[in-house]
Amino acid sequence: MSKKLSWALLFTLLGSVAFTGCTDEDPQDKNSSINQSDNNENTNDDSSQSISNETYYANMFGKDILETYYLWNEEIHDDLNQWNIETNNDPIGTFSRIRYHEGEKYIDKWSMLTNDMTSLTNNMNGTTTSFGWNLSFYDMSDIVSREQYIGVVNFVYKDSPAAKAGLKRGDILLTLDGNIINSSNYQNLYYSNTLTVTLGLLEPESYTIHDQNKEVSLTAVSMYENPIICDSIYEFNGKKVGYLAYTSFDFASIPQLIEISRKFKAEQVKELILDLRYNGGGYVTTEQVLASVFAPQSAVTNKEVFEKEVYNKTLTQYYQEEGINLESRFETDFEYQNQGQTVKVNTKDANIGLEKIYGLISSGSASASEALLGGLMPYTQIELIGSQSHGKYCTGIIVPAKEFYVKPPAELDNWGTYVMISIYQNALGETPCMPDGLTPDIAVKDNPLLPYAIGDVNEPLLKQALIEAGLTYDESTISTTLSRSMVSRLRKLPQTENGTFGKRILTLPSKVAHDMLIKAGAQ
């Protein structure tokens, strides 16, 4: 089958370099190709069935993306050959199924094809219909004689329905709409429009969970979830230690992050506790803004290498032939698009002058979180505290179908993809989180069941970081370990992944952004 690939997106990313290689067919001309024979067979296809124009174009788009940009396009070559775009009736499922995998184990757990680009883009930008809470789920099946879960509030976003209802870290969700919580309904705590929950609370002295005899009803709203959930300065032993709890690398928070960095600098903060335990990633531009204020001033002044991107053979060869540098360097001038507006920021006066960073991590730390810490490791002393991070070591781009083809079919108006196109490396050519995540220097289990808010000096991960920074604690305070009773038998469920988890996203930057971002165009 002959079809025309559009390199319009790549042209935009390169800024001024055209890449040719189109064949003679317009992707809108379905009828010119639909009747041509395709000798490949797909186990999901039925050559006797007809498919809609939308499904046909979605098949074409998904296959074109994987053939062109996909980091592992050679590894899935056979599966791509078997994707019959004329008869396959499940483009989203096929795209997901043929992502790079070894047997039943999926190496690529992140690439996705969607027919709802609006929702995906909103999620990436931090705007979503939400109750405004972040939850962990625990299985109580070993304790009770039935399948039963509890939800535990990790934190709530400012001005959210959950915050207005008085919910806080440590609150335990016991029932949902009058029913026990289990595998069949627990996702409703994120995706329902309205719900009612009853609350419990852990009693630290007795290690038991008590019913608060409190019922809360919530209605989800469309809101911006500000990822800066806490920033503080702790002063002891003649030093000042900064603390920043950050949950997503979005664009809207960049100006506030710069102001916080200026504050830390003015207060002569030399050590920073960077809490990324609930940060599933986001935009590379935001990651690089933070790198510019956290790295040593000399590295920024000299524009030393911060990160490199490794692409598939096709893109790598093209970039090499064009003399395009695949390295990004520390910068101070940034430009990005937020809510349709071009925003320019400068970090020249915001470099804190840090001597050490304590990175708080967990299985909820992924992608841009891991990349930021790994990228700073060659330049800054970093001590990791918490538990193993997620291990998202590759970078993706968001590609709306209507921006991929020269003449996009109307049926693809809300289709798009988030596709992995590169592996990131630091200045030493290393990817510290590859393949299974960052390993903490000091292992501390995150425990939202304990009655300590994010930023409370007795919260276990923050407490350990402050101890490492030199703060002395009274050991008579409440223990931060739950080593006995029924609570110790609770089994924490895996991270619930939403639209922003595990995302490291390179955008369509302008010419004032980093060279690699402009030219290579790698959540």
C-alpha positions in Angstrom: 0.0 0.0 0.0 1.3 3.4 -0.9 0.6 6.3 1.3 1.9 9.8 2.0 3.6 10.6 5.2 3.6 14.3 6.3 6.8 15.6 7.8 5.1 18.9 8.7 5.5 18.2 12.4 9.2 17.4 12.1 9.7 20.5 10.0 8.1 22.6 12.8 10.4 21.0 15.4 13.5 21.6 13.3 12.6 25.2 12.8 14.2 25.8 9.4 15.1 22.4 8.0 12.9 20.6 5.6 12.8 16.8 5.6 11.5 15.2 2.4 10.5 11.7 1.6 6.8 11.8 0.8 5.3 9.4 -1.6 2.7 10.4 -4.1 -0.5 9.8 -2.1 -2.5 12.1 0.1 -3.6 10.5 3.3 -7.1 11.8 2.8 -7.4 9.8 -0.4 -8.7 6.7 1.3 -10.5 5.3 -1.8 -7.3 5.3 -3.8 -5.6 2.9 -1.5 -8.4 1.0 0.3 -8.9 -1.3 -2.6 -5.2 -2.1 -3.1 -4.1 -5.5 -1.9 -2.2 -5.9 1.3 -0.5 -9.2 1.7 0.1 -8.8 5.4 -2.2 -10.4 7.9 -3.2 -9.2 11.3 -4.6 -11.6 13.9 -7.0 -8.8 14.9 -8.2 -8.2 11.3 -11.1 -9.6 9.4 -10.7 -9.0 5.7 -14.5 -9.6 5.2 -15.5 -6.7 7.4 -15.8 -3.1 6.4 -14.5 -0.3 8.7 -15.5 3.3 9.0 -13.4 6.1 7.4 -12.5 7.2 10.9 -11.1 3.8 11.9 -9.2 3.5 8.6 -7.5 6.9 9.1 -6.8 6.1 12.8 -5.1 2.9 11.7 -3.1 4.8 9.2 -2.1 7.5 11.7 -1.1 5.1 14.4 1.0 2.9 12.1 2.6 6.0 10.4 3.6 7.4 13.8 5.2 4.1 15.0 7.0 3.6 11.7 8.4 7.2 11.7 9.2 8.4 15.2 8.9 5.4 17.5 12.1 4.7 19.5 11.7 0.9 19.1 10.4 0.9 15.5 12.8 -1.8 14.5 12.0 -4.0 17.4 8.3 -4.0 16.4 8.9 -4.3 12.7 7.1 -7.6 12.3 4.0 -6.4 14.2 3.9 -3.2 12.1 3.9 -5.3 8.9 0.9 -7.3 10.2 -1.1 -4.2 10.9 -3.7 -4.1 8.1 -5.0 -0.6 8.1 -7.8 -1.5 5.7 -9.5 -4.1 7.9 -8.3 -3.6 11.5 -11.3 -2.4 13.6 -9.4 -1.6 16.8 -6.6 1.0 16.2 -6.2 2.0 19.8 -6.0 -1.6 21.0 -3.6 -2.6 18.2 -1.3 0.4 18.9 -1.2 -0.6 22.6 -0.7 -4.3 21.8 2.3 -3.9 19.5 4.2 -1.4 21.7 7.7 -2.8 22.4 7.5 -5.9 24.5 9.5 -9.0 25.2 7.0 -11.8 25.4 4.3 -10.8 27.9 6.5 -8.1 29.4 5.9 -4.6 28.0 9.1 -2.5 27.9 7.1 0.5 26.7 4.3 1.0 29.1 3.6 4.6 28.1 3.0 5.2 24.4 -0.7 5.6 23.6 -3.1 6.3 20.8 -6.2 8.3 21.7 -9.4 9.5 20.1 -9.8 12.2 22.8 -6.8 14.6 22.4 -8.7 17.3 24.3 -8.7 15.3 27.5 -5.1 14.2 27.1 -3.9 17.7 26.5 -5.9 19.0 29.5 -4.5 16.3 31.7 -0.9 17.1 30.6 -1.5 20.8 31.5 -2.9 20.1 34.9 -6.5 20.9 34.1 -9.0 18.1 34.7 -12.4 17.3 36.2 -11.4 16.2 39.6 -12.1 16.0 43.3 -8.6 17.4 43.9 -7.2 14.5 45.9 -4.3 12.1 45.5 -4.9 8.7 46.9 -3.1 5.5 47.7 -5.0 2.2 47.9 -4.5 -0.6 50.3 -5.9 -4.2 50.2 -7.4 -5.4 53.4 -8.1 -8.9 52.1 -5.6 -10.6 54.5 -7.4 -9.0 57.4 -11.1 -9.4 56.6 -12.8 -12.3 55.0 -13.7 -10.6 51.7 -12.1 -8.4 49.1 -11.9 -4.9 50.6 -9.8 -1.9 50.0 -9.3 1.4 51.8 -8.2 4.7 50.1 -5.8 6.9 51.9 -5.4 10.6 51.1 -1.8 11.5 50.3 -2.6 15.2 49.8 -5.2 17.5 48.4 -4.9 20.3 46.0 -5.6 23.9 47.1 -9.1 25.1 46.6 -10.3 21.7 45.4 -13.6 20.0 46.4 -11.6 17.7 48.7 -9.8 20.6 50.3 -13.0 22.6 50.8 -14.5 19.5 52.5 -11.7 19.5 55.0 -10.0 16.4 53.8 -6.3 16.0 54.5 -3.4 13.7 54.3 -4.0 10.6 56.5 -7.8 10.6 56.1 -8.9 7.0 55.3 -11.8 6.3 52.9 -13.8 3.4 54.3 -16.8 3.2 52.1 -17.9 4.6 48.7 -21.6 5.5 48.1 -22.6 3.2 51.0 -20.6 0.2 49.7 -17.3 -1.3 50.6 -14.4 -0.3 48.4 -13.0 -3.1 46.2 -11.5 -3.9 42.8 -14.8 -3.3 41.1 -15.4 0.3 42.2 -12.2 1.9 43.7 -11.4 3.7 40.4 -14.6 5.6 40.8 -12.8 7.6 43.5 -11.0 9.2 40.6 -13.5 9.1 37.8 -17.0 9.6 39.2 -18.7 12.9 38.9 -20.2 12.8 42.4 -19.6 10.5 45.4 -20.1 10.1 49.1 -17.4 8.5 51.3 -17.1 7.7 55.0 -13.9 8.5 56.7 -11.6 6.7 59.1 -8.3 7.7 60.8 -5.3 5.8 62.1 -4.7 6.0 65.8 -0.9 5.9 66.0 -0.7 4.9 69.6 -2.8 1.8 69.2 -2.0 1.1 65.6 -5.7 0.7 64.8 -8.1 2.4 62.3 -11.1 4.2 63.8 -14.3 5.2 62.1 -14.5 9.0 62.3 -18.3 8.8 62.1 -18.0 11.3 59.3 -19.5 11.3 55.8 -18.4 13.6 53.0 -20.1 14.2 49.7 -18.1 15.6 46.8 -18.8 16.9 43.3 -15.9 16.9 40.8 -15.1 20.2 39.1 -12.9 21.3 36.3 -9.9 22.8 37.9 -6.2 23.5 37.7 -4.3 21.3 40.1 -1.4 23.5 41.2 1.5 21.0 41.6 3.3 23.1 44.1 1.7 21.7 47.2 4.3 23.0 49.8 7.4 25.1 50.0 9.1 25.9 53.3 12.4 26.9 54.8 13.7 25.1 58.0 16.4 26.9 60.0 18.6 25.0 62.5 22.3 24.7 63.5 23.0 28.0 61.8 21.8 26.8 58.4 18.7 27.1 56.2 17.3 24.1 54.4 14.6 24.7 51.7 11.8 22.3 51.0 9.7 22.0 47.8 7.0 19.4 47.3 6.1 19.3 43.6 3.7 16.9 41.9 3.8 17.6 38.1 6.1 19.3 35.7 3.5 21.5 34.1 3.8 24.9 32.4 1.5 27.0 34.5 3.7 26.5 37.6 6.9 27.8 36.1 6.7 31.4 37.2 5.9 30.4 40.7 8.8 27.9 40.8 11.1 30.7 39.7 9.8 33.0 42.5 10.3 30.3 45.1 13.8 29.8 43.9 14.4 33.6 44.2 13.1 33.4 47.8 15.4 30.5 48.6 18.3 32.4 47.2 17.5 35.6 49.1 17.3 33.5 52.3 20.7 32.0 51.5 19.4 28.4 51.4 22.3 26.1 50.5 20.6 22.7 50.8 17.2 21.7 49.3 14.8 18.9 50.1 13.1 18.2 46.7 10.0 16.1 47.3 9.1 14.3 44.1 7.5 11.2 45.6 4.1 11.9 43.9 5.5 13.5 40.7 4.8 11.4 37.7 6.5 13.7 35.2 5.5 16.3 32.7 7.2 18.8 30.3 10.9 18.8 29.6 10.9 22.6 29.5 9.8 22.7 33.1 12.4 20.2 34.1 15.1 22.3 32.4 13.8 25.5 34.2 14.3 23.7 37.5 17.7 22.4 36.4 18.8 26.0 35.7 18.0 27.1 39.3 19.2 24.0 41.1 22.5 23.4 39.2 25.8 25.1 40.3 25.9 28.6 38.9 29.2 27.8 37.0 27.5 25.0 35.1 24.7 27.3 34.0 27.0 30.2 33.2 29.2 27.9 31.0 26.1 26.3 29.4 27.4 22.9 30.2 25.6 19.8 28.9 22.5 18.9 31.0 21.0 16.0 29.0 21.3 14.1 25.7 18.6 12.3 23.7 19.1 9.0 21.9 16.7 8.4 19.0 15.9 5.5 16.6 18.4 4.9 13.7 16.3 6.8 11.1 16.1 10.0 13.1 19.6 9.7 14.4 21.0 9.4 10.9 19.1 12.3 9.7 20.1 14.5 12.6 23.8 13.5 12.1 23.6 14.3 8.4 22.2 17.7 9.1 24.8 18.4 11.9 22.1 18.7 14.5 23.3 18.6 18.1 21.3 16.2 20.2 22.5 17.7 23.5 20.6 20.2 25.7 22.6 22.6 27.8 21.8 24.6 30.9 20.1 27.8 29.9 18.5 30.8 31.5 16.0 31.9 28.8 12.9 29.9 28.2 9.9 30.2 25.9 6.8 28.0 25.9 3.1 27.9 25.1 0.6 27.9 27.9 -3.2 28.2 27.4 -2.5 29.4 23.8 -0.2 32.2 25.0 3.5 32.5 24.4 5.3 32.8 27.7 9.0 33.9 28.1 10.8 33.6 31.4 14.3 34.2 32.6 16.1 32.5 35.5 19.4 34.5 35.6 18.7 35.9 39.1 17.0 32.7 40.4 19.9 30.3 40.7 19.9 29.3 44.3 23.5 28.3 44.7 22.8 24.9 46.1 25.4 22.7 47.6 23.3 19.6 48.1 19.9 18.2 47.2 17.9 15.6 49.1 15.6 13.9 46.6 12.5 12.3 48.1 11.3 9.6 45.8 8.9 6.6 45.6 7.2 4.4 43.0 5.2 7.5 42.2 8.3 9.4 41.0 8.6 9.0 37.3 9.9 10.3 34.1 10.8 14.0 34.3 11.3 13.6 38.1 13.9 10.9 37.5 15.4 12.8 34.6 15.9 16.0 36.6 17.6 14.1 39.4 19.7 12.1 37.0 20.7 15.1 35.0 21.9 17.0 38.0 23.9 14.1 39.4 27.1 14.9 37.5 27.1 18.5 38.9 25.4 18.4 42.3 25.6 16.3 45.4 22.3 14.4 45.5 21.1 12.0 48.3 18.0 10.0 47.5 15.6 9.1 50.3 12.5 7.0 50.1 11.9 3.9 47.9 12.6 2.8 44.3 11.3 5.2 41.7 9.2 4.1 38.7 11.8 3.7 36.0 10.5 5.8 33.1 13.7 6.4 31.2 12.4 7.6 27.8 10.9 10.7 26.3 7.7 11.2 24.3 6.1 13.8 22.1 2.4 14.6 21.9 1.3 14.5 18.2 -2.2 15.6 17.3 -3.2 13.9 14.0 -4.4 17.2 12.6 -0.8 18.5 12.8 0.8 15.3 11.4 -0.6 15.2 8.0 -0.4 18.0 5.4 -4.1 17.6 4.6 -5.6 15.9 7.7 -8.9 14.1 7.4 -11.7 15.7 9.4 -12.3 12.3 11.0 -9.0 12.6 12.8 -9.7 16.0 14.3 -9.5 14.8 17.9 -7.1 11.9 17.4 -3.5 12.0 18.6 -0.8 10.1 20.2 1.8 10.2 23.0 4.7 8.2 21.6 8.1 7.4 23.0 10.9 8.7 20.7 14.1 8.8 22.7 16.0 7.7 25.8 17.5 10.5 27.9 21.0 10.5 29.3 22.9 12.9 31.5 26.2 14.5 30.7 28.1 11.3 31.5 26.0 9.3 29.0 24.2 7.6 31.9 20.5 7.1 32.6 20.5 6.4 36.3 16.8 5.3 36.5 17.2 2.7 33.7 15.7 0.1 33.7 14.0 -0.2 37.1 14.1 3.2 38.7 16.4 5.2 41.0 17.5 3.4 44.1 17.4 5.4 47.3 20.6 5.9 49.3 18.4 5.7 52.4 15.3 3.5 52.3 12.3 5.0 54.0 8.7 3.9 53.4 6.2 6.6 52.5 3.4 6.2 55.0 0.4 8.5 54.4 -1.5 6.7 57.2 0.5 8.6 59.7 -1.1 11.9 60.9 1.6 14.2 59.4 0.9 16.7 56.6 3.3 17.2 53.7 5.9 19.6 55.1 5.5 18.5 58.7 8.9 17.9 60.2 7.7 14.6 61.6 6.6 13.2 58.3 8.9 10.2 57.7 10.7 11.1 54.5 11.0 14.8 55.3 12.2 13.8 58.8 14.9 11.6 57.5 16.1 14.3 55.1 16.3 16.9 57.9 18.2 14.4 60.0 20.7 14.0 57.2 20.9 17.7 57.0 21.8 17.8 60.7 18.5 18.3 62.6 18.3 16.4 65.9 15.0 14.9 67.0 13.6 14.0 70.3 13.3 10.2 70.1 10.3 10.2 72.4 8.1 11.4 69.6 5.6 9.1 67.9 7.2 6.3 66.0 7.1 6.6 62.2 7.0 2.9 61.6 4.0 0.7 61.7 5.6 -2.7 62.4 2.8 -4.5 64.3 -0.9 -5.1 64.4 -3.4 -5.2 61.5 -1.9 -2.1 59.8 1.3 -3.9 59.1 -0.7 -6.5 57.1 -2.2 -3.9 54.7 -0.9 -4.5 51.1 -0.4 -1.3 49.1 -1.8 -1.5 45.6 0.3 -0.4 42.6 0.4 3.3 41.6 -2.9 4.3 40.0 -1.8 5.9 36.7 -3.7 8.9 35.4 -3.2 11.0 32.3 0.0 12.7 33.7 1.8 9.7 35.3 5.0 8.6 33.7 5.1 11.4 31.2 8.2 13.2 30.0 7.1 15.4 27.1 9.1 17.4 24.7 7.1 20.2 23.1 7.2 22.2 19.9 9.6 24.9 21.1 10.6 28.2 19.4 14.1 29.1 18.4 15.0 30.6 21.8 14.6 27.3 23.5 17.4 24.7 23.9 19.2 23.6 20.8 18.2 20.0 21.2 14.6 20.9 21.7 14.5 23.1 18.7 16.3 20.8 16.4 15.6 17.3 17.6 12.1 17.8 18.9 12.1 14.9 21.3 5.3 14.5 29.8 
